[in-house]
C-alpha cells in the first residue's frame, strides 16, 4: 500500500511576474515540492507577462523587443525576492553581463506626469526619496526586511501635510502682493496653517496612542474616541480647505499642485479612518472607486 501523501494540484493561470512568483514560492523547497503539484498555463511560449522581453541581433546590436523599458515599483517585494534568489543560485562568473541583480536593475526615483492647466500641458516631475539602509546605501527590494507599518505611513503623510501647508502659505503670501482677490483667502490660509502647526503635535500624539493600543490588542474593534477625534479633524480640515481656497488655486500652477497633493492626502487619510482599516482588510474597500470619498 502506498502511504505517500497525495500532492495537492495547483493551477496558475498566466505567466506574469505574479504568477511566476507564486509558482516559485510554492515549489521553493523539497517539502513544498512534495506537497504541491503546480502547473502554469500560459498563452504562447513567452513567460513574464508585461515584464517579458527578448533580444534580436540587428546589425550587430542586441535590440530589445516586445515591451521595451520595464519599471517595477519598489513595492514588488515578493517578485524581487524571487529575482534575488534566481541571481544568487545562478552565481554567474565575473565578467558576465548583468551578473548580479544590482547590474540588471537600476533605481528609478523620478516619474513625470502630464498635467493640463490653463489650456496648456505641463510636465509634473515627481522625485521620490530613495530608501536607504543604515549605512546610507540604496536599498534594493526583495530582502524581506520589515516594511514600514500602517501608522508610519500615516505619520509621514501628516508630517508632509504640515510642510505642504507651510509651502502654500508662503506662495499665497507672495501672490497676495498686489492681488486683492486673494487677500481674504491668504488670511484664512495663514490662520489655518498656524492652527495646523499648533495642533500637529496633538494629532501625532493621538495617533501614537492609537497605534500602541492596536499593537497591544487593547483597542476596541469599534472606532475609539481617539480614532473619531482624528477622523473629525481630518474632515474639518479638508472641507475648510476646499471651501476657502478653491477660488485661488488657478492663480499659480505650483499652488494648484500643492492643493491636489493636500486634498489627495487628506482624502486618503479620511478613508483609512472612515472604513477603520486598522481592523478591516483592504477587501472592505476593494469594490469602491477611489473617488467615492473625494
Backbone as CSV, one residue per row, in Angstrom:
resi,resn,N_x,N_y,N_z,CA_x,CA_y,CA_z,C_x,C_y,C_z
1,UNK,0.848,-1.201,0.000,0.000,0.000,0.000,0.880,1.247,0.000
2,UNK,0.560,2.170,-0.859,1.355,3.391,-0.977,0.908,4.405,0.076
3,UNK,1.803,4.696,1.035,1.459,5.635,2.112,1.898,7.059,1.791
4,UNK,2.467,7.235,0.614,2.942,8.560,0.226,1.753,9.505,0.084
5,UNK,1.769,10.667,0.767,0.629,11.585,0.685,0.430,12.108,-0.733
6,UNK,-0.832,12.279,-1.081,-1.165,12.758,-2.416,-0.890,14.257,-2.510
7,UNK,-0.247,14.656,-3.604,0.053,16.079,-3.789,-1.224,16.862,-4.100
8,UNK,-1.260,18.081,-3.599,-2.364,18.974,-3.926,-2.064,19.633,-5.269
9,UNK,-3.025,19.539,-6.190,-2.827,20.122,-7.520,-3.155,21.618,-7.490
10,UNK,-2.241,22.411,-8.026,-2.414,23.861,-8.080,-2.275,24.313,-9.530
11,UNK,-3.249,25.074,-10.005,-3.209,25.620,-11.361,-3.026,27.131,-11.273
12,UNK,-2.051,27.651,-12.002,-1.801,29.091,-12.058,-2.050,29.550,-13.484
13,UNK,-2.984,30.484,-13.643,-3.350,30.970,-14.972,-2.526,32.199,-15.325
14,UNK,-1.788,32.110,-16.410,-0.948,33.224,-16.841,0.471,33.063,-16.347
15,UNK,1.395,33.689,-17.081,2.808,33.554,-16.750,3.479,34.864,-16.437
16,UNK,2.726,35.815,-15.864,3.309,37.100,-15.491,4.157,36.992,-14.238
17,UNK,4.685,38.122,-13.785,5.606,38.103,-12.653,4.917,37.627,-11.380
18,UNK,3.629,37.969,-11.204,2.890,37.492,-10.035,2.718,35.985,-10.072
19,UNK,2.397,35.458,-11.252,2.222,34.017,-11.416,3.530,33.273,-11.181
20,UNK,4.620,33.796,-11.744,5.922,33.157,-11.574,6.370,33.171,-10.105
21,UNK,6.070,34.270,-9.426,6.426,34.361,-8.012,5.638,33.351,-7.197
22,UNK,4.336,33.214,-7.499,3.505,32.239,-6.793,4.021,30.817,-7.023
23,UNK,4.331,30.493,-8.285,4.848,29.156,-8.605,6.175,28.895,-7.897
24,UNK,7.021,29.894,-7.862,8.329,29.772,-7.211,8.172,29.513,-5.716
25,UNK,7.306,30.293,-5.071,7.143,30.158,-3.623,6.509,28.823,-3.244
26,UNK,5.672,28.280,-4.117,5.018,27.001,-3.823,5.916,25.796,-4.087
27,UNK,7.077,26.037,-4.683,7.975,24.918,-5.024,9.408,25.173,-4.559
28,UNK,9.587,26.043,-3.583,10.922,26.528,-3.234,11.623,25.697,-2.165
29,UNK,11.149,24.488,-1.920,11.839,23.576,-1.001,11.401,22.154,-1.315
30,UNK,12.165,21.197,-0.839,11.809,19.790,-1.057,10.444,19.488,-0.446
31,UNK,10.195,20.070,0.741,8.919,19.829,1.421,7.748,20.354,0.600
32,UNK,7.921,21.553,0.038,6.848,22.137,-0.769,6.639,21.371,-2.066
33,UNK,7.741,20.947,-2.676,7.615,20.188,-3.928,6.937,18.842,-3.692
34,UNK,7.094,18.300,-2.489,6.426,17.044,-2.156,4.944,17.263,-1.847
35,UNK,4.604,18.497,-1.524,3.233,18.813,-1.118,2.362,19.288,-2.274
36,UNK,2.965,20.027,-3.228,2.176,20.641,-4.302,2.617,20.167,-5.679
37,UNK,1.630,20.005,-6.555,1.861,19.729,-7.973,1.375,20.966,-8.731
38,UNK,2.312,21.807,-9.157,1.969,23.116,-9.714,2.059,23.103,-11.235
39,UNK,1.016,23.601,-11.894,1.003,23.733,-13.351,0.693,25.181,-13.715
40,UNK,1.520,25.756,-14.595,1.310,27.127,-15.071,0.794,27.067,-16.502
41,UNK,-0.326,27.726,-16.758,-0.877,27.803,-18.109,-0.601,29.190,-18.681
42,UNK,0.021,29.206,-19.855,0.406,30.471,-20.472,0.120,30.411,-21.964
43,UNK,-0.553,31.444,-22.490,-0.773,31.528,-23.932,0.554,31.818,-24.624
44,UNK,0.912,30.990,-25.583,2.184,31.195,-26.269,3.345,30.657,-25.446
45,UNK,4.553,30.933,-25.918,5.734,30.327,-25.298,6.476,31.279,-24.356
46,UNK,6.175,32.557,-24.397,6.971,33.522,-23.641,6.367,33.788,-22.260
47,UNK,7.160,33.552,-21.233,6.743,33.856,-19.867,7.141,35.284,-19.494
48,UNK,6.527,35.794,-18.453,6.924,37.100,-17.935,5.855,38.162,-17.978
49,UNK,4.778,37.930,-18.745,3.711,38.923,-18.807,4.227,40.259,-19.311
50,UNK,3.894,41.346,-18.594,4.342,42.676,-19.002,5.837,42.867,-18.774
51,UNK,6.445,41.951,-18.052,7.888,42.035,-17.829,8.690,41.192,-18.802
52,UNK,8.021,40.594,-19.788,8.720,39.730,-20.741,9.423,40.553,-21.807
53,UNK,10.574,40.076,-22.231,11.284,40.737,-23.326,12.270,39.752,-23.937
54,UNK,12.732,40.076,-25.119,13.756,39.279,-25.771,14.670,40.199,-26.552
55,UNK,15.741,39.651,-27.085,16.674,40.480,-27.860,16.863,39.872,-29.255
56,UNK,16.975,40.748,-30.226,17.171,40.306,-31.601,18.404,41.001,-32.157
57,UNK,19.292,40.209,-32.719,20.516,40.783,-33.270,20.200,41.481,-34.595
58,UNK,20.380,42.798,-34.602,20.144,43.610,-35.798,21.380,44.461,-36.045
59,UNK,22.062,44.196,-37.155,23.274,44.951,-37.498,24.274,44.983,-36.343
60,UNK,24.434,43.842,-35.703,25.423,43.740,-34.628,24.935,44.212,-33.274
61,UNK,23.723,44.753,-33.208,23.186,45.242,-31.929,22.141,44.267,-31.399
62,UNK,22.120,44.107,-30.086,21.124,43.240,-29.449,19.920,44.103,-29.072
63,UNK,19.045,44.334,-30.029,17.908,45.228,-29.783,16.830,44.512,-28.973
64,UNK,16.415,45.174,-27.886,15.378,44.571,-27.051,14.037,44.657,-27.768
65,UNK,13.257,43.609,-27.655,11.965,43.561,-28.318,10.860,43.257,-27.316
66,UNK,9.660,43.394,-27.780,8.430,43.178,-27.022,8.021,44.438,-26.290
67,UNK,8.258,44.555,-24.987,7.711,45.690,-24.240,8.695,46.844,-24.066
68,UNK,9.956,46.636,-24.358,10.921,47.714,-24.163,11.221,47.945,-22.697
69,UNK,11.170,49.199,-22.277,11.522,49.559,-20.906,10.469,49.053,-19.920
70,UNK,10.917,48.403,-18.862,10.016,47.923,-17.814,10.350,48.641,-16.514
71,UNK,9.330,49.042,-15.798,9.541,49.664,-14.486,8.744,48.886,-13.451
72,UNK,9.453,48.339,-12.468,8.809,47.655,-11.348,8.865,48.580,-10.142
73,UNK,7.713,48.931,-9.594,7.709,49.786,-8.418,8.332,49.023,-7.242
74,UNK,8.884,49.765,-6.301,9.608,49.145,-5.195,8.764,48.296,-4.272
75,UNK,7.434,48.342,-4.453,6.573,47.552,-3.568,6.431,46.102,-4.033
76,UNK,7.096,45.730,-5.129,7.040,44.348,-5.607,8.026,43.498,-4.800
77,UNK,7.795,43.424,-3.499,8.748,42.777,-2.605,8.926,41.296,-2.934
78,UNK,7.822,40.581,-3.179,7.902,39.145,-3.452,8.563,38.858,-4.795
79,UNK,8.260,39.691,-5.793,8.872,39.499,-7.111,10.381,39.715,-7.038
80,UNK,10.804,40.749,-6.313,12.239,40.999,-6.184,12.927,39.924,-5.343
81,UNK,12.194,39.362,-4.399,12.756,38.247,-3.622,13.030,37.060,-4.541
82,UNK,12.103,36.784,-5.452,12.290,35.728,-6.450,13.519,36.014,-7.310
83,UNK,13.635,37.241,-7.799,14.762,37.606,-8.661,16.089,37.505,-7.916
84,UNK,16.100,37.942,-6.670,17.324,37.845,-5.862,17.792,36.393,-5.764
85,UNK,16.852,35.496,-5.443,17.226,34.091,-5.288,17.704,33.488,-6.603
86,UNK,17.068,33.889,-7.702,17.494,33.382,-9.015,18.932,33.799,-9.320
87,UNK,19.245,35.078,-9.089,20.605,35.565,-9.357,21.621,34.896,-8.436
88,UNK,21.237,34.686,-7.173,22.161,34.044,-6.236,22.436,32.602,-6.637
89,UNK,21.404,31.889,-7.066,21.586,30.492,-7.462,22.350,30.375,-8.779
90,UNK,22.131,31.316,-9.692,22.875,31.300,-10.959,24.366,31.539,-10.728
91,UNK,24.668,32.479,-9.820,26.060,32.790,-9.461,26.945,32.851,-10.709
92,UNK,26.605,33.738,-11.609,27.311,33.834,-12.885,28.774,34.227,-12.683
93,UNK,29.646,33.805,-13.586,31.081,34.128,-13.466,31.326,35.628,-13.583
94,UNK,32.405,36.099,-12.975,32.797,37.502,-13.090,33.021,37.852,-14.560
95,UNK,32.575,39.033,-14.942,32.709,39.467,-16.330,31.480,39.196,-17.164
96,UNK,30.541,38.392,-16.626,29.303,38.116,-17.353,28.405,39.351,-17.340
97,UNK,27.838,39.737,-18.486,26.911,40.883,-18.493,25.734,40.640,-17.547
98,UNK,25.327,41.683,-16.858,24.193,41.600,-15.930,24.373,40.451,-14.939
99,UNK,25.569,40.378,-14.373,25.913,39.251,-13.497,25.084,39.226,-12.217
100,UNK,24.799,40.411,-11.645,24.081,40.482,-10.375,22.788,41.266,-10.542
101,UNK,21.937,41.174,-9.541,20.662,41.894,-9.608,20.889,43.400,-9.636
102,UNK,21.957,43.871,-8.994,22.238,45.306,-8.989,22.732,45.790,-10.350
103,UNK,23.283,44.871,-11.154,23.673,45.226,-12.520,22.458,45.215,-13.455
104,UNK,21.501,44.344,-13.145,20.344,44.169,-14.027,19.238,45.188,-13.769
105,UNK,19.176,45.711,-12.538,18.113,46.651,-12.178,18.722,47.929,-11.629
106,UNK,18.218,49.045,-12.081,18.702,50.345,-11.626,17.565,51.105,-10.944
107,UNK,17.848,51.757,-9.812,16.792,52.531,-9.136,16.314,53.685,-10.010
108,UNK,15.024,53.885,-10.031,14.429,54.996,-10.786,13.557,55.785,-9.815
109,UNK,13.982,56.982,-9.473,13.293,57.755,-8.444,12.440,58.884,-9.016
110,UNK,12.482,59.045,-10.326,11.787,60.175,-10.942,10.655,59.680,-11.837
111,UNK,9.486,60.285,-11.668,8.328,59.982,-12.507,7.778,61.304,-13.031
112,UNK,7.406,61.337,-14.302,6.869,62.558,-14.903,5.454,62.293,-15.414
113,UNK,4.518,63.153,-15.019,3.136,63.071,-15.494,2.796,64.348,-16.255
114,UNK,1.874,64.234,-17.194,1.425,65.404,-17.950,0.192,66.000,-17.271
115,UNK,0.183,67.315,-17.112,-0.923,67.991,-16.438,-1.443,69.138,-17.295
116,UNK,-2.781,69.212,-17.420,-3.425,70.272,-18.207,-3.815,71.404,-17.269
117,UNK,-3.285,72.601,-17.522,-3.551,73.757,-16.657,-3.630,75.009,-17.514
118,UNK,-4.745,75.719,-17.426,-4.953,76.954,-18.185,-4.699,76.763,-19.683
119,UNK,-5.305,75.708,-20.228,-5.283,75.414,-21.665,-3.883,75.097,-22.187
120,UNK,-3.001,74.645,-21.309,-1.666,74.210,-21.730,-1.293,72.936,-20.980
121,UNK,-0.456,72.129,-21.645,0.055,70.925,-20.998,1.388,71.241,-20.324
122,UNK,1.543,70.754,-19.101,2.768,70.967,-18.333,3.271,69.622,-17.817
123,UNK,4.579,69.483,-17.758,5.168,68.271,-17.183,5.287,68.439,-15.671
124,UNK,4.766,67.442,-14.967,4.810,67.454,-13.497,5.793,66.373,-13.060
125,UNK,6.930,66.800,-12.567,8.001,65.868,-12.199,7.926,65.524,-10.714
126,UNK,7.917,64.220,-10.427,7.925,63.735,-9.046,9.286,63.094,-8.770
127,UNK,9.943,63.538,-7.737,11.213,62.938,-7.321,11.007,62.276,-5.962
128,UNK,10.936,60.948,-5.981,10.672,60.213,-4.752,11.977,59.963,-3.993
129,UNK,11.947,60.059,-2.665,13.170,59.820,-1.883,13.604,58.364,-1.970
130,UNK,14.910,58.149,-2.018,15.440,56.783,-2.065,15.323,56.125,-0.696
131,UNK,15.069,54.834,-0.717,15.047,54.056,0.516,16.474,53.579,0.772
132,UNK,17.057,53.995,1.890,18.458,53.659,2.169,18.579,52.827,3.440
133,UNK,19.670,52.059,3.524,19.915,51.298,4.748,20.660,52.172,5.753
134,UNK,21.045,51.572,6.885,21.646,52.362,7.967,23.032,52.897,7.606
135,UNK,23.635,52.370,6.544,24.925,52.877,6.078,24.757,53.939,4.991
136,UNK,23.507,54.256,4.655,23.255,55.265,3.636,23.283,54.729,2.222
137,UNK,23.331,53.393,2.085,23.336,52.803,0.746,21.905,52.587,0.259
138,UNK,21.722,52.697,-1.057,20.391,52.481,-1.629,19.962,51.038,-1.375
139,UNK,18.766,50.874,-0.843,18.254,49.532,-0.559,17.538,48.980,-1.785
140,UNK,17.852,47.749,-2.142,17.138,47.070,-3.209,16.042,46.222,-2.570
141,UNK,14.835,46.260,-3.114,13.751,45.472,-2.519,14.002,43.984,-2.674
142,UNK,13.246,43.192,-1.923,13.318,41.742,-2.045,14.065,41.050,-0.932
143,UNK,14.641,41.797,0.013,15.353,41.159,1.125,14.402,40.750,2.235
144,UNK,13.150,41.140,2.088,12.106,40.822,3.055,12.398,41.418,4.421
145,UNK,13.005,42.608,4.396,13.117,43.359,5.637,11.710,43.774,6.054
146,UNK,11.579,44.115,7.314,10.273,44.548,7.800,9.899,45.869,7.139
147,UNK,8.748,45.895,6.494,8.285,47.106,5.826,7.665,48.054,6.846
148,UNK,7.651,49.351,6.546,7.024,50.300,7.476,5.571,49.928,7.738
149,UNK,5.136,50.124,8.967,3.766,49.798,9.333,2.778,50.856,8.885
150,UNK,1.498,50.532,9.031,0.407,51.416,8.640,0.560,52.797,9.271
151,UNK,0.860,52.822,10.564,0.928,54.094,11.282,2.129,54.928,10.847
152,UNK,3.188,54.267,10.417,4.352,55.007,9.919,3.974,55.814,8.682
153,UNK,3.213,55.178,7.771,2.785,55.880,6.560,1.858,57.052,6.902
154,UNK,0.928,56.830,7.835,0.003,57.900,8.219,0.771,59.060,8.834
155,UNK,1.731,58.724,9.688,2.535,59.763,10.343,3.320,60.562,9.303
156,UNK,3.890,59.871,8.316,4.643,60.563,7.266,3.742,61.511,6.482
157,UNK,2.516,61.075,6.197,1.588,61.927,5.452,1.222,63.160,6.269
158,UNK,0.955,62.971,7.564,0.622,64.112,8.422,1.780,65.106,8.478
159,UNK,2.998,64.580,8.568,4.167,65.466,8.616,4.350,66.192,7.283
160,UNK,4.096,65.474,6.172,4.180,66.131,4.863,3.113,67.214,4.741
161,UNK,1.904,66.948,5.248,0.831,67.929,5.182,1.222,69.224,5.886
162,UNK,1.880,69.095,7.031,2.308,70.290,7.765,3.255,71.128,6.911
163,UNK,4.200,70.456,6.230,5.149,71.193,5.384,4.465,71.724,4.128
164,UNK,3.491,70.977,3.588,2.776,71.418,2.384,1.952,72.667,2.670
165,UNK,1.310,72.705,3.826,0.551,73.898,4.199,1.490,75.092,4.346
166,UNK,2.674,74.850,4.875,3.652,75.934,5.020,4.079,76.455,3.648
167,UNK,4.319,75.537,2.697,4.700,75.941,1.337,3.593,76.771,0.684
168,UNK,2.352,76.296,0.830,1.228,77.011,0.226,1.038,78.380,0.875
169,UNK,1.243,78.453,2.179,1.134,79.733,2.881,2.151,80.726,2.328
170,UNK,3.367,80.254,2.088,4.421,81.114,1.542,4.061,81.581,0.132
171,UNK,3.543,80.666,-0.693,3.180,81.032,-2.065,2.031,82.040,-2.097
172,UNK,1.040,81.824,-1.232,-0.081,82.763,-1.183,0.370,84.136,-0.707
173,UNK,1.315,84.157,0.210,1.838,85.423,0.723,2.485,86.212,-0.411
174,UNK,3.236,85.503,-1.279,3.875,86.174,-2.411,2.842,86.645,-3.428
175,UNK,1.852,85.796,-3.699,0.824,86.155,-4.680,-0.075,87.284,-4.183
176,UNK,-0.248,87.378,-2.866,-1.166,88.370,-2.302,-0.693,89.797,-2.533
177,UNK,0.597,89.972,-2.790,1.127,91.314,-3.035,0.514,91.878,-4.316
178,UNK,-0.350,92.864,-4.159,-0.973,93.494,-5.325,-2.167,92.751,-5.873
179,UNK,-2.572,91.640,-5.222,-3.735,90.893,-5.696,-4.785,90.863,-4.591
180,UNK,-5.659,91.852,-4.598,-6.671,91.949,-3.542,-7.622,90.761,-3.555
181,UNK,-7.746,90.101,-4.719,-8.703,88.997,-4.855,-8.400,87.843,-3.917
182,UNK,-7.126,87.672,-3.537,-6.813,86.523,-2.690,-6.407,86.934,-1.286
183,UNK,-6.571,88.222,-0.963,-6.214,88.662,0.386,-6.969,87.879,1.449
184,UNK,-8.275,87.706,1.205,-9.096,87.015,2.188,-8.694,85.550,2.291
185,UNK,-8.458,84.911,1.132,-8.046,83.508,1.139,-6.721,83.342,1.847
186,UNK,-5.803,84.278,1.570,-4.491,84.149,2.192,-4.585,84.302,3.700
187,UNK,-5.389,85.241,4.162,-5.545,85.449,5.598,-6.093,84.196,6.265
188,UNK,-7.132,83.607,5.637,-7.700,82.374,6.189,-6.677,81.250,6.168
189,UNK,-5.965,81.140,5.027,-4.988,80.062,4.879,-3.876,80.188,5.911
190,UNK,-3.415,81.403,6.147,-2.353,81.626,7.125,-2.819,81.203,8.520
191,UNK,-4.058,81.570,8.856,-4.592,81.194,10.170,-4.706,79.679,10.297
192,UNK,-5.173,79.026,9.205,-5.311,77.570,9.237,-3.950,76.902,9.356
193,UNK,-2.978,77.409,8.592,-1.627,76.859,8.667,-1.086,76.946,10.091
194,UNK,-1.314,78.096,10.732,-0.839,78.269,12.104,-1.536,77.295,13.051
195,UNK,-2.837,77.088,12.821,-3.586,76.155,13.668,-3.062,74.729,13.498
196,UNK,-2.752,74.363,12.244,-2.224,73.018,11.989,-0.882,72.827,12.688
197,UNK,-0.014,73.832,12.568,1.286,73.747,13.226,1.114,73.601,14.736
198,UNK,0.145,74.341,15.291,-0.082,74.299,16.734,-0.643,72.959,17.193
199,UNK,-1.472,72.339,16.326,-2.157,71.117,16.741,-1.536,69.836,16.191
200,UNK,-0.554,69.964,15.278,0.017,68.768,14.671,0.602,67.831,15.720
201,UNK,1.249,68.409,16.726,1.829,67.579,17.782,0.736,66.767,18.480
202,UNK,-0.408,67.423,18.727,-1.520,66.721,19.380,-2.060,65.613,18.480
203,UNK,-2.182,65.899,17.156,-2.653,64.875,16.216,-1.733,63.653,16.257
204,UNK,-0.420,63.918,16.200,0.551,62.824,16.172,0.547,62.049,17.485
205,UNK,0.353,62.749,18.601,0.288,62.065,19.895,-0.916,61.127,19.951
206,UNK,-2.071,61.618,19.492,-3.266,60.777,19.462,-3.040,59.564,18.561
207,UNK,-2.363,59.786,17.434,-2.078,58.702,16.500,-1.149,57.671,17.130
208,UNK,-0.109,58.141,17.828,0.828,57.237,18.506,0.088,56.405,19.554
209,UNK,-0.795,57.047,20.328,-1.550,56.328,21.359,-2.440,55.263,20.733
210,UNK,-3.097,55.624,19.624,-3.964,54.671,18.937,-3.154,53.496,18.407
211,UNK,-1.966,53.778,17.862,-1.097,52.713,17.338,-0.686,51.757,18.451
212,UNK,-0.311,52.300,19.606,0.102,51.465,20.744,-1.057,50.589,21.197
213,UNK,-2.262,51.174,21.290,-3.435,50.404,21.718,-3.702,49.239,20.778
214,UNK,-3.605,49.499,19.469,-3.890,48.450,18.485,-2.821,47.366,18.522
215,UNK,-1.541,47.775,18.625,-0.453,46.795,18.658,-0.520,45.929,19.911
216,UNK,-0.973,46.502,21.023,-1.108,45.735,22.270,-2.370,44.884,22.289
217,UNK,-3.267,45.167,21.351,-4.522,44.428,21.318,-5.539,44.950,22.303
218,UNK,-5.311,46.173,22.836,-6.234,46.731,23.827,-7.252,47.671,23.202
219,UNK,-7.092,47.971,21.917,-8.044,48.870,21.250,-9.302,48.098,20.871
220,UNK,-10.434,48.770,20.982,-11.696,48.145,20.595,-11.785,48.076,19.077
221,UNK,-12.472,47.034,18.593,-12.647,46.904,17.150,-13.458,48.081,16.611
222,UNK,-14.432,48.539,17.394,-15.192,49.725,17.009,-14.329,50.965,17.212
223,UNK,-14.471,51.985,16.357,-13.643,53.189,16.475,-13.695,53.801,17.869
224,UNK,-12.528,54.150,18.394,-12.416,54.713,19.736,-12.557,56.231,19.688
225,UNK,-12.512,56.856,20.871,-12.583,58.319,20.945,-11.392,58.949,20.227
226,UNK,-10.201,58.350,20.378,-9.003,58.859,19.690,-9.189,58.766,18.178
227,UNK,-9.686,57.623,17.750,-9.938,57.383,16.328,-10.886,58.453,15.771
228,UNK,-12.012,58.643,16.461,-13.025,59.589,15.984,-12.535,61.028,16.020
229,UNK,-11.687,61.354,16.990,-11.133,62.708,17.091,-10.308,63.035,15.846
230,UNK,-9.398,62.129,15.475,-8.554,62.353,14.299,-9.412,62.401,13.036
231,UNK,-10.386,61.493,12.952,-11.271,61.431,11.784,-12.022,62.747,11.592
232,UNK,-12.600,63.286,12.669,-13.347,64.550,12.585,-12.437,65.701,12.165
233,UNK,-11.240,65.745,12.733,-10.314,66.836,12.430,-9.894,66.817,10.962
234,UNK,-9.677,65.620,10.428,-9.276,65.500,9.026,-10.386,65.984,8.093
235,UNK,-11.631,65.623,8.400,-12.759,66.067,7.576,-12.912,67.582,7.646
236,UNK,-12.824,68.142,8.861,-12.928,69.596,9.021,-11.846,70.302,8.205
237,UNK,-10.652,69.764,8.274,-9.519,70.364,7.575,-9.740,70.358,6.069
238,UNK,-10.179,69.222,5.528,-10.384,69.130,4.081,-11.540,70.015,3.621
239,UNK,-12.641,70.007,4.378,-13.808,70.800,3.979,-13.503,72.294,3.995
240,UNK,-12.799,72.746,5.018,-12.453,74.166,5.106,-11.496,74.568,3.988
241,UNK,-10.540,73.693,3.711,-9.575,73.975,2.637,-10.299,74.120,1.300
242,UNK,-11.210,73.203,1.020,-11.931,73.254,-0.249,-12.788,74.514,-0.352
243,UNK,-13.457,74.850,0.731,-14.385,75.983,0.711,-13.655,77.308,0.532
244,UNK,-12.536,77.465,1.208,-11.867,78.757,1.247,-10.836,78.962,0.138
245,UNK,-10.222,77.877,-0.311,-9.090,78.044,-1.224,-9.417,77.761,-2.682
246,UNK,-10.576,77.148,-2.942,-10.873,76.707,-4.312,-10.884,77.860,-5.314
247,UNK,-11.193,79.076,-4.864,-11.242,80.215,-5.787,-9.862,80.759,-6.130
248,UNK,-8.821,80.283,-5.435,-7.476,80.838,-5.639,-6.507,79.882,-6.316
249,UNK,-6.906,78.621,-6.490,-5.925,77.632,-6.943,-5.499,77.820,-8.394
250,UNK,-6.297,78.543,-9.196,-5.914,78.717,-10.599,-4.967,79.896,-10.799
251,UNK,-4.528,80.535,-9.730,-3.608,81.662,-9.848,-2.173,81.210,-10.078
252,UNK,-1.866,79.984,-9.688,-0.490,79.501,-9.789,-0.492,78.000,-9.989
253,UNK,0.320,77.524,-10.924,0.425,76.088,-11.168,0.984,75.370,-9.944
254,UNK,2.004,75.950,-9.318,2.588,75.328,-8.122,1.569,75.236,-6.995
255,UNK,0.771,76.281,-6.833,-0.255,76.282,-5.790,-1.332,75.245,-6.093
256,UNK,-1.691,75.132,-7.366,-2.681,74.136,-7.780,-2.178,72.723,-7.475
257,UNK,-0.904,72.480,-7.730,-0.336,71.157,-7.456,-0.302,70.865,-5.959
258,UNK,0.031,71.874,-5.168,0.003,71.692,-3.717,-1.411,71.376,-3.249
259,UNK,-2.377,72.069,-3.833,-3.782,71.837,-3.483,-4.177,70.388,-3.782
260,UNK,-3.758,69.888,-4.944,-4.054,68.498,-5.315,-3.418,67.535,-4.311
261,UNK,-2.140,67.761,-3.995,-1.440,66.879,-3.066,-2.068,66.872,-1.688
262,UNK,-2.425,68.052,-1.197,-3.041,68.150,0.128,-4.411,67.478,0.129
263,UNK,-5.210,67.746,-0.903,-6.558,67.176,-0.973,-6.508,65.655,-1.087
264,UNK,-5.611,65.150,-1.921,-5.479,63.702,-2.096,-5.021,63.041,-0.801
265,UNK,-4.054,63.651,-0.126,-3.541,63.083,1.123,-4.618,63.045,2.197
266,UNK,-5.374,64.137,2.315,-6.436,64.183,3.321,-7.528,63.161,3.015
267,UNK,-7.885,63.021,1.731,-8.906,62.042,1.342,-8.438,60.626,1.652
268,UNK,-7.172,60.352,1.397,-6.593,59.035,1.698,-6.691,58.744,3.196
269,UNK,-6.300,59.716,4.011,-6.331,59.530,5.465,-7.762,59.380,5.974
270,UNK,-8.669,60.188,5.445,-10.074,60.105,5.860,-10.631,58.715,5.572
271,UNK,-10.288,58.166,4.400,-10.765,56.830,4.042,-10.274,55.760,4.998
272,UNK,-9.020,55.870,5.439,-8.462,54.894,6.387,-9.276,54.880,7.673
273,UNK,-9.586,56.081,8.171,-10.333,56.161,9.430,-11.817,55.862,9.227
274,UNK,-12.377,56.287,8.100,-13.802,56.052,7.847,-14.123,54.568,7.797
275,UNK,-13.281,53.796,7.107,-13.535,52.367,6.949,-12.755,51.522,7.959
276,UNK,-12.125,52.191,8.936,-11.426,51.520,10.036,-10.505,50.411,9.523
277,UNK,-9.583,50.783,8.646,-8.693,49.795,8.038,-7.636,49.276,9.004
278,UNK,-7.638,49.794,10.233,-6.734,49.246,11.246,-7.178,47.840,11.632
279,UNK,-8.473,47.565,11.490,-9.007,46.246,11.823,-9.586,45.531,10.609
280,UNK,-10.177,46.293,9.695,-10.743,45.683,8.491,-9.659,45.506,7.430
281,UNK,-9.849,44.542,6.559,-8.874,44.297,5.498,-9.161,45.207,4.303
282,UNK,-8.222,45.214,3.354,-8.412,46.017,2.145,-9.595,45.518,1.321
283,UNK,-10.000,44.253,1.544,-11.167,43.734,0.831,-12.414,44.559,1.143
284,UNK,-12.432,45.202,2.309,-13.571,46.026,2.714,-13.832,47.147,1.719
285,UNK,-12.765,47.674,1.130,-12.907,48.831,0.234,-12.574,48.489,-1.214
286,UNK,-12.353,47.215,-1.496,-11.891,46.824,-2.825,-12.901,47.160,-3.918
287,UNK,-14.187,47.184,-3.576,-15.213,47.434,-4.586,-15.516,48.896,-4.819
288,UNK,-14.833,49.792,-4.086,-15.117,51.222,-4.206,-14.211,51.890,-5.226
289,UNK,-14.769,52.859,-5.934,-13.962,53.771,-6.731,-13.275,54.724,-5.760
290,UNK,-12.028,55.064,-6.022,-11.290,55.936,-5.106,-12.006,57.273,-4.917
291,UNK,-12.773,57.686,-5.929,-13.446,58.982,-5.865,-14.670,58.977,-4.965
292,UNK,-15.027,57.828,-4.384,-16.223,57.753,-3.557,-16.118,58.678,-2.351
293,UNK,-14.885,58.939,-1.890,-14.691,59.827,-0.746,-14.078,61.152,-1.159
294,UNK,-14.012,61.412,-2.444,-13.353,62.637,-2.907,-14.240,63.854,-2.691
